[in-house]
Amino acid sequence: MAISLHHIVIDAHDLPGLARFWADVLGWEILSEREREVVIGTEPGAPIGICFMPVTDVKSVKNRLHLDLTPGAAPGEREAEIERVVALGARRVDVGQTGTESWTVLADPEGNEFCVVRAKRTLIE
């Protein structure tokens, strides 16, 4: 393989605050904190992380890219995780759902949408 995914970059106004939110949601840690870049991941040697970079404009439309999170498979775990993430500062978002979806749309403290999907064993199952 010649190239691999390194970071997912999220534009932010409050880099440390948004990084702390996502680190808490994912159970990750802040690996590097600079004025114009905050990086989170599972550990310093992790191959993939999330990088928060400064932006001056205000978010005005639905994300073109969002994260999908999956909970464990225990009964009620999905709902419990949604409530945990909401307690951390997320909010529920309506993007036109019908109510029959197997996913719930939330937004982080800066309005970036993400989904909590049904439990999955693999990327395609």
MODELLER restraints for C-alpha pairs under 7 A, 6 or more apart:
rsr = mdl.restraints
at = mdl.atoms
rsr.add(forms.Gaussian(group=physical.xy_distance, feature=features.Distance(at['CA:5:A'], at['CA:48:A']), mean=6.60, stdev=0.5))
rsr.add(forms.Gaussian(group=physical.xy_distance, feature=features.Distance(at['CA:6:A'], at['CA:47:A']), mean=6.37, stdev=0.5))
rsr.add(forms.Gaussian(group=physical.xy_distance, feature=features.Distance(at['CA:6:A'], at['CA:48:A']), mean=4.85, stdev=0.5))
rsr.add(forms.Gaussian(group=physical.xy_distance, feature=features.Distance(at['CA:6:A'], at['CA:49:A']), mean=6.63, stdev=0.5))
rsr.add(forms.Gaussian(group=physical.xy_distance, feature=features.Distance(at['CA:7:A'], at['CA:48:A']), mean=5.56, stdev=0.5))
rsr.add(forms.Gaussian(group=physical.xy_distance, feature=features.Distance(at['CA:7:A'], at['CA:49:A']), mean=4.89, stdev=0.5))
rsr.add(forms.Gaussian(group=physical.xy_distance, feature=features.Distance(at['CA:7:A'], at['CA:50:A']), mean=5.13, stdev=0.5))
rsr.add(forms.Gaussian(group=physical.xy_distance, feature=features.Distance(at['CA:7:A'], at['CA:51:A']), mean=6.03, stdev=0.5))
rsr.add(forms.Gaussian(group=physical.xy_distance, feature=features.Distance(at['CA:8:A'], at['CA:49:A']), mean=6.47, stdev=0.5))
rsr.add(forms.Gaussian(group=physical.xy_distance, feature=features.Distance(at['CA:8:A'], at['CA:50:A']), mean=4.77, stdev=0.5))
rsr.add(forms.Gaussian(group=physical.xy_distance, feature=features.Distance(at['CA:8:A'], at['CA:51:A']), mean=6.09, stdev=0.5))
rsr.add(forms.Gaussian(group=physical.xy_distance, feature=features.Distance(at['CA:9:A'], at['CA:50:A']), mean=5.79, stdev=0.5))
rsr.add(forms.Gaussian(group=physical.xy_distance, feature=features.Distance(at['CA:9:A'], at['CA:51:A']), mean=4.69, stdev=0.5))
rsr.add(forms.Gaussian(group=physical.xy_distance, feature=features.Distance(at['CA:9:A'], at['CA:52:A']), mean=5.74, stdev=0.5))
rsr.add(forms.Gaussian(group=physical.xy_distance, feature=features.Distance(at['CA:9:A'], at['CA:53:A']), mean=6.92, stdev=0.5))
rsr.add(forms.Gaussian(group=physical.xy_distance, feature=features.Distance(at['CA:10:A'], at['CA:51:A']), mean=6.23, stdev=0.5))
rsr.add(forms.Gaussian(group=physical.xy_distance, feature=features.Distance(at['CA:10:A'], at['CA:52:A']), mean=4.92, stdev=0.5))
rsr.add(forms.Gaussian(group=physical.xy_distance, feature=features.Distance(at['CA:10:A'], at['CA:53:A']), mean=6.31, stdev=0.5))
rsr.add(forms.Gaussian(group=physical.xy_distance, feature=features.Distance(at['CA:11:A'], at['CA:52:A']), mean=5.79, stdev=0.5))
rsr.add(forms.Gaussian(group=physical.xy_distance, feature=features.Distance(at['CA:11:A'], at['CA:53:A']), mean=4.99, stdev=0.5))
rsr.add(forms.Gaussian(group=physical.xy_distance, feature=features.Distance(at['CA:11:A'], at['CA:54:A']), mean=5.65, stdev=0.5))
rsr.add(forms.Gaussian(group=physical.xy_distance, feature=features.Distance(at['CA:11:A'], at['CA:55:A']), mean=5.56, stdev=0.5))
rsr.add(forms.Gaussian(group=physical.xy_distance, feature=features.Distance(at['CA:12:A'], at['CA:52:A']), mean=6.24, stdev=0.5))
rsr.add(forms.Gaussian(group=physical.xy_distance, feature=features.Distance(at['CA:12:A'], at['CA:53:A']), mean=5.94, stdev=0.5))
rsr.add(forms.Gaussian(group=physical.xy_distance, feature=features.Distance(at['CA:12:A'], at['CA:54:A']), mean=5.15, stdev=0.5))
rsr.add(forms.Gaussian(group=physical.xy_distance, feature=features.Distance(at['CA:12:A'], at['CA:55:A']), mean=5.61, stdev=0.5))
rsr.add(forms.Gaussian(group=physical.xy_distance, feature=features.Distance(at['CA:13:A'], at['CA:54:A']), mean=5.78, stdev=0.5))
rsr.add(forms.Gaussian(group=physical.xy_distance, feature=features.Distance(at['CA:13:A'], at['CA:55:A']), mean=5.89, stdev=0.5))
rsr.add(forms.Gaussian(group=physical.xy_distance, feature=features.Distance(at['CA:13:A'], at['CA:56:A']), mean=6.87, stdev=0.5))
rsr.add(forms.Gaussian(group=physical.xy_distance, feature=features.Distance(at['CA:15:A'], at['CA:38:A']), mean=6.35, stdev=0.5))
rsr.add(forms.Gaussian(group=physical.xy_distance, feature=features.Distance(at['CA:15:A'], at['CA:52:A']), mean=5.74, stdev=0.5))
rsr.add(forms.Gaussian(group=physical.xy_distance, feature=features.Distance(at['CA:15:A'], at['CA:53:A']), mean=6.65, stdev=0.5))
rsr.add(forms.Gaussian(group=physical.xy_distance, feature=features.Distance(at['CA:15:A'], at['CA:54:A']), mean=6.70, stdev=0.5))
rsr.add(forms.Gaussian(group=physical.xy_distance, feature=features.Distance(at['CA:16:A'], at['CA:38:A']), mean=6.62, stdev=0.5))
rsr.add(forms.Gaussian(group=physical.xy_distance, feature=features.Distance(at['CA:18:A'], at['CA:109:A']), mean=6.97, stdev=0.5))
rsr.add(forms.Gaussian(group=physical.xy_distance, feature=features.Distance(at['CA:19:A'], at['CA:38:A']), mean=6.68, stdev=0.5))
rsr.add(forms.Gaussian(group=physical.xy_distance, feature=features.Distance(at['CA:19:A'], at['CA:40:A']), mean=6.78, stdev=0.5))
rsr.add(forms.Gaussian(group=physical.xy_distance, feature=features.Distance(at['CA:19:A'], at['CA:52:A']), mean=6.65, stdev=0.5))
rsr.add(forms.Gaussian(group=physical.xy_distance, feature=features.Distance(at['CA:21:A'], at['CA:88:A']), mean=6.77, stdev=0.5))
rsr.add(forms.Gaussian(group=physical.xy_distance, feature=features.Distance(at['CA:23:A'], at['CA:29:A']), mean=5.39, stdev=0.5))
rsr.add(forms.Gaussian(group=physical.xy_distance, feature=features.Distance(at['CA:23:A'], at['CA:30:A']), mean=6.66, stdev=0.5))
rsr.add(forms.Gaussian(group=physical.xy_distance, feature=features.Distance(at['CA:23:A'], at['CA:40:A']), mean=6.38, stdev=0.5))
rsr.add(forms.Gaussian(group=physical.xy_distance, feature=features.Distance(at['CA:25:A'], at['CA:85:A']), mean=6.08, stdev=0.5))
rsr.add(forms.Gaussian(group=physical.xy_distance, feature=features.Distance(at['CA:28:A'], at['CA:40:A']), mean=6.52, stdev=0.5))
rsr.add(forms.Gaussian(group=physical.xy_distance, feature=features.Distance(at['CA:28:A'], at['CA:41:A']), mean=5.29, stdev=0.5))
rsr.add(forms.Gaussian(group=physical.xy_distance, feature=features.Distance(at['CA:28:A'], at['CA:42:A']), mean=4.76, stdev=0.5))
rsr.add(forms.Gaussian(group=physical.xy_distance, feature=features.Distance(at['CA:29:A'], at['CA:40:A']), mean=5.51, stdev=0.5))
rsr.add(forms.Gaussian(group=physical.xy_distance, feature=features.Distance(at['CA:29:A'], at['CA:41:A']), mean=5.73, stdev=0.5))
rsr.add(forms.Gaussian(group=physical.xy_distance, feature=features.Distance(at['CA:29:A'], at['CA:42:A']), mean=6.17, stdev=0.5))
rsr.add(forms.Gaussian(group=physical.xy_distance, feature=features.Distance(at['CA:29:A'], at['CA:43:A']), mean=7.00, stdev=0.5))
rsr.add(forms.Gaussian(group=physical.xy_distance, feature=features.Distance(at['CA:30:A'], at['CA:39:A']), mean=6.00, stdev=0.5))
rsr.add(forms.Gaussian(group=physical.xy_distance, feature=features.Distance(at['CA:30:A'], at['CA:40:A']), mean=4.39, stdev=0.5))
rsr.add(forms.Gaussian(group=physical.xy_distance, feature=features.Distance(at['CA:30:A'], at['CA:41:A']), mean=6.71, stdev=0.5))
rsr.add(forms.Gaussian(group=physical.xy_distance, feature=features.Distance(at['CA:31:A'], at['CA:39:A']), mean=5.54, stdev=0.5))
rsr.add(forms.Gaussian(group=physical.xy_distance, feature=features.Distance(at['CA:31:A'], at['CA:40:A']), mean=5.18, stdev=0.5))
rsr.add(forms.Gaussian(group=physical.xy_distance, feature=features.Distance(at['CA:31:A'], at['CA:41:A']), mean=6.51, stdev=0.5))
rsr.add(forms.Gaussian(group=physical.xy_distance, feature=features.Distance(at['CA:31:A'], at['CA:44:A']), mean=6.04, stdev=0.5))
rsr.add(forms.Gaussian(group=physical.xy_distance, feature=features.Distance(at['CA:32:A'], at['CA:38:A']), mean=5.54, stdev=0.5))
rsr.add(forms.Gaussian(group=physical.xy_distance, feature=features.Distance(at['CA:32:A'], at['CA:39:A']), mean=5.09, stdev=0.5))
rsr.add(forms.Gaussian(group=physical.xy_distance, feature=features.Distance(at['CA:33:A'], at['CA:39:A']), mean=6.51, stdev=0.5))
rsr.add(forms.Gaussian(group=physical.xy_distance, feature=features.Distance(at['CA:36:A'], at['CA:53:A']), mean=5.88, stdev=0.5))
rsr.add(forms.Gaussian(group=physical.xy_distance, feature=features.Distance(at['CA:36:A'], at['CA:54:A']), mean=6.00, stdev=0.5))
rsr.add(forms.Gaussian(group=physical.xy_distance, feature=features.Distance(at['CA:37:A'], at['CA:51:A']), mean=6.64, stdev=0.5))
rsr.add(forms.Gaussian(group=physical.xy_distance, feature=features.Distance(at['CA:37:A'], at['CA:52:A']), mean=5.61, stdev=0.5))
rsr.add(forms.Gaussian(group=physical.xy_distance, feature=features.Distance(at['CA:37:A'], at['CA:53:A']), mean=5.06, stdev=0.5))
rsr.add(forms.Gaussian(group=physical.xy_distance, feature=features.Distance(at['CA:38:A'], at['CA:51:A']), mean=5.68, stdev=0.5))
rsr.add(forms.Gaussian(group=physical.xy_distance, feature=features.Distance(at['CA:38:A'], at['CA:52:A']), mean=5.13, stdev=0.5))
rsr.add(forms.Gaussian(group=physical.xy_distance, feature=features.Distance(at['CA:38:A'], at['CA:53:A']), mean=6.97, stdev=0.5))
rsr.add(forms.Gaussian(group=physical.xy_distance, feature=features.Distance(at['CA:39:A'], at['CA:49:A']), mean=6.82, stdev=0.5))
rsr.add(forms.Gaussian(group=physical.xy_distance, feature=features.Distance(at['CA:39:A'], at['CA:50:A']), mean=5.75, stdev=0.5))
rsr.add(forms.Gaussian(group=physical.xy_distance, feature=features.Distance(at['CA:39:A'], at['CA:51:A']), mean=4.42, stdev=0.5))
rsr.add(forms.Gaussian(group=physical.xy_distance, feature=features.Distance(at['CA:39:A'], at['CA:52:A']), mean=6.34, stdev=0.5))
rsr.add(forms.Gaussian(group=physical.xy_distance, feature=features.Distance(at['CA:40:A'], at['CA:49:A']), mean=5.69, stdev=0.5))
rsr.add(forms.Gaussian(group=physical.xy_distance, feature=features.Distance(at['CA:40:A'], at['CA:50:A']), mean=5.39, stdev=0.5))
rsr.add(forms.Gaussian(group=physical.xy_distance, feature=features.Distance(at['CA:40:A'], at['CA:51:A']), mean=6.51, stdev=0.5))
rsr.add(forms.Gaussian(group=physical.xy_distance, feature=features.Distance(at['CA:41:A'], at['CA:48:A']), mean=6.96, stdev=0.5))
rsr.add(forms.Gaussian(group=physical.xy_distance, feature=features.Distance(at['CA:41:A'], at['CA:49:A']), mean=4.61, stdev=0.5))
rsr.add(forms.Gaussian(group=physical.xy_distance, feature=features.Distance(at['CA:41:A'], at['CA:50:A']), mean=6.55, stdev=0.5))
rsr.add(forms.Gaussian(group=physical.xy_distance, feature=features.Distance(at['CA:63:A'], at['CA:112:A']), mean=6.57, stdev=0.5))
rsr.add(forms.Gaussian(group=physical.xy_distance, feature=features.Distance(at['CA:63:A'], at['CA:113:A']), mean=6.43, stdev=0.5))
rsr.add(forms.Gaussian(group=physical.xy_distance, feature=features.Distance(at['CA:66:A'], at['CA:113:A']), mean=6.10, stdev=0.5))
rsr.add(forms.Gaussian(group=physical.xy_distance, feature=features.Distance(at['CA:66:A'], at['CA:114:A']), mean=5.18, stdev=0.5))
rsr.add(forms.Gaussian(group=physical.xy_distance, feature=features.Distance(at['CA:67:A'], at['CA:114:A']), mean=4.95, stdev=0.5))
rsr.add(forms.Gaussian(group=physical.xy_distance, feature=features.Distance(at['CA:67:A'], at['CA:115:A']), mean=6.44, stdev=0.5))
rsr.add(forms.Gaussian(group=physical.xy_distance, feature=features.Distance(at['CA:68:A'], at['CA:114:A']), mean=5.87, stdev=0.5))
rsr.add(forms.Gaussian(group=physical.xy_distance, feature=features.Distance(at['CA:68:A'], at['CA:115:A']), mean=4.76, stdev=0.5))
rsr.add(forms.Gaussian(group=physical.xy_distance, feature=features.Distance(at['CA:68:A'], at['CA:116:A']), mean=5.83, stdev=0.5))
rsr.add(forms.Gaussian(group=physical.xy_distance, feature=features.Distance(at['CA:68:A'], at['CA:117:A']), mean=6.46, stdev=0.5))
rsr.add(forms.Gaussian(group=physical.xy_distance, feature=features.Distance(at['CA:69:A'], at['CA:115:A']), mean=6.05, stdev=0.5))
rsr.add(forms.Gaussian(group=physical.xy_distance, feature=features.Distance(at['CA:69:A'], at['CA:116:A']), mean=4.73, stdev=0.5))
rsr.add(forms.Gaussian(group=physical.xy_distance, feature=features.Distance(at['CA:69:A'], at['CA:117:A']), mean=6.05, stdev=0.5))
rsr.add(forms.Gaussian(group=physical.xy_distance, feature=features.Distance(at['CA:70:A'], at['CA:116:A']), mean=5.70, stdev=0.5))
rsr.add(forms.Gaussian(group=physical.xy_distance, feature=features.Distance(at['CA:70:A'], at['CA:117:A']), mean=5.25, stdev=0.5))
rsr.add(forms.Gaussian(group=physical.xy_distance, feature=features.Distance(at['CA:70:A'], at['CA:118:A']), mean=6.10, stdev=0.5))
rsr.add(forms.Gaussian(group=physical.xy_distance, feature=features.Distance(at['CA:70:A'], at['CA:119:A']), mean=5.29, stdev=0.5))
rsr.add(forms.Gaussian(group=physical.xy_distance, feature=features.Distance(at['CA:70:A'], at['CA:120:A']), mean=6.53, stdev=0.5))
rsr.add(forms.Gaussian(group=physical.xy_distance, feature=features.Distance(at['CA:71:A'], at['CA:77:A']), mean=6.43, stdev=0.5))
rsr.add(forms.Gaussian(group=physical.xy_distance, feature=features.Distance(at['CA:71:A'], at['CA:78:A']), mean=5.42, stdev=0.5))
rsr.add(forms.Gaussian(group=physical.xy_distance, feature=features.Distance(at['CA:71:A'], at['CA:81:A']), mean=6.80, stdev=0.5))
rsr.add(forms.Gaussian(group=physical.xy_distance, feature=features.Distance(at['CA:71:A'], at['CA:119:A']), mean=5.35, stdev=0.5))
rsr.add(forms.Gaussian(group=physical.xy_distance, feature=features.Distance(at['CA:72:A'], at['CA:119:A']), mean=5.80, stdev=0.5))
rsr.add(forms.Gaussian(group=physical.xy_distance, feature=features.Distance(at['CA:73:A'], at['CA:119:A']), mean=5.29, stdev=0.5))
rsr.add(forms.Gaussian(group=physical.xy_distance, feature=features.Distance(at['CA:78:A'], at['CA:118:A']), mean=6.94, stdev=0.5))
rsr.add(forms.Gaussian(group=physical.xy_distance, feature=features.Distance(at['CA:82:A'], at['CA:116:A']), mean=6.99, stdev=0.5))
rsr.add(forms.Gaussian(group=physical.xy_distance, feature=features.Distance(at['CA:89:A'], at['CA:108:A']), mean=6.74, stdev=0.5))
rsr.add(forms.Gaussian(group=physical.xy_distance, feature=features.Distance(at['CA:89:A'], at['CA:109:A']), mean=5.86, stdev=0.5))
rsr.add(forms.Gaussian(group=physical.xy_distance, feature=features.Distance(at['CA:90:A'], at['CA:106:A']), mean=6.28, stdev=0.5))
rsr.add(forms.Gaussian(group=physical.xy_distance, feature=features.Distance(at['CA:90:A'], at['CA:107:A']), mean=5.42, stdev=0.5))
rsr.add(forms.Gaussian(group=physical.xy_distance, feature=features.Distance(at['CA:90:A'], at['CA:108:A']), mean=4.62, stdev=0.5))
rsr.add(forms.Gaussian(group=physical.xy_distance, feature=features.Distance(at['CA:90:A'], at['CA:109:A']), mean=5.76, stdev=0.5))
rsr.add(forms.Gaussian(group=physical.xy_distance, feature=features.Distance(at['CA:91:A'], at['CA:106:A']), mean=5.38, stdev=0.5))
rsr.add(forms.Gaussian(group=physical.xy_distance, feature=features.Distance(at['CA:91:A'], at['CA:107:A']), mean=5.35, stdev=0.5))
rsr.add(forms.Gaussian(group=physical.xy_distance, feature=features.Distance(at['CA:91:A'], at['CA:108:A']), mean=6.78, stdev=0.5))
rsr.add(forms.Gaussian(group=physical.xy_distance, feature=features.Distance(at['CA:92:A'], at['CA:105:A']), mean=6.09, stdev=0.5))
rsr.add(forms.Gaussian(group=physical.xy_distance, feature=features.Distance(at['CA:92:A'], at['CA:106:A']), mean=4.37, stdev=0.5))
rsr.add(forms.Gaussian(group=physical.xy_distance, feature=features.Distance(at['CA:92:A'], at['CA:107:A']), mean=6.36, stdev=0.5))
rsr.add(forms.Gaussian(group=physical.xy_distance, feature=features.Distance(at['CA:93:A'], at['CA:105:A']), mean=5.51, stdev=0.5))
rsr.add(forms.Gaussian(group=physical.xy_distance, feature=features.Distance(at['CA:93:A'], at['CA:106:A']), mean=5.14, stdev=0.5))
rsr.add(forms.Gaussian(group=physical.xy_distance, feature=features.Distance(at['CA:93:A'], at['CA:107:A']), mean=6.29, stdev=0.5))
rsr.add(forms.Gaussian(group=physical.xy_distance, feature=features.Distance(at['CA:94:A'], at['CA:105:A']), mean=6.97, stdev=0.5))
rsr.add(forms.Gaussian(group=physical.xy_distance, feature=features.Distance(at['CA:102:A'], at['CA:117:A']), mean=6.01, stdev=0.5))
rsr.add(forms.Gaussian(group=physical.xy_distance, feature=features.Distance(at['CA:102:A'], at['CA:118:A']), mean=5.66, stdev=0.5))
rsr.add(forms.Gaussian(group=physical.xy_distance, feature=features.Distance(at['CA:103:A'], at['CA:115:A']), mean=6.14, stdev=0.5))
rsr.add(forms.Gaussian(group=physical.xy_distance, feature=features.Distance(at['CA:103:A'], at['CA:116:A']), mean=5.47, stdev=0.5))
rsr.add(forms.Gaussian(group=physical.xy_distance, feature=features.Distance(at['CA:103:A'], at['CA:117:A']), mean=4.11, stdev=0.5))
rsr.add(forms.Gaussian(group=physical.xy_distance, feature=features.Distance(at['CA:103:A'], at['CA:118:A']), mean=6.12, stdev=0.5))
rsr.add(forms.Gaussian(group=physical.xy_distance, feature=features.Distance(at['CA:104:A'], at['CA:115:A']), mean=5.36, stdev=0.5))
rsr.add(forms.Gaussian(group=physical.xy_distance, feature=features.Distance(at['CA:104:A'], at['CA:116:A']), mean=5.27, stdev=0.5))
rsr.add(forms.Gaussian(group=physical.xy_distance, feature=features.Distance(at['CA:104:A'], at['CA:117:A']), mean=6.48, stdev=0.5))
rsr.add(forms.Gaussian(group=physical.xy_distance, feature=features.Distance(at['CA:105:A'], at['CA:113:A']), mean=6.62, stdev=0.5))
rsr.add(forms.Gaussian(group=physical.xy_distance, feature=features.Distance(at['CA:105:A'], at['CA:114:A']), mean=5.81, stdev=0.5))
rsr.add(forms.Gaussian(group=physical.xy_distance, feature=features.Distance(at['CA:105:A'], at['CA:115:A']), mean=4.53, stdev=0.5))
rsr.add(forms.Gaussian(group=physical.xy_distance, feature=features.Distance(at['CA:105:A'], at['CA:116:A']), mean=6.70, stdev=0.5))
rsr.add(forms.Gaussian(group=physical.xy_distance, feature=features.Distance(at['CA:106:A'], at['CA:113:A']), mean=5.57, stdev=0.5))
rsr.add(forms.Gaussian(group=physical.xy_distance, feature=features.Distance(at['CA:106:A'], at['CA:114:A']), mean=5.42, stdev=0.5))
rsr.add(forms.Gaussian(group=physical.xy_distance, feature=features.Distance(at['CA:106:A'], at['CA:115:A']), mean=5.90, stdev=0.5))
rsr.add(forms.Gaussian(group=physical.xy_distance, feature=features.Distance(at['CA:107:A'], at['CA:113:A']), mean=4.19, stdev=0.5))
rsr.add(forms.Gaussian(group=physical.xy_distance, feature=features.Distance(at['CA:107:A'], at['CA:114:A']), mean=5.93, stdev=0.5))
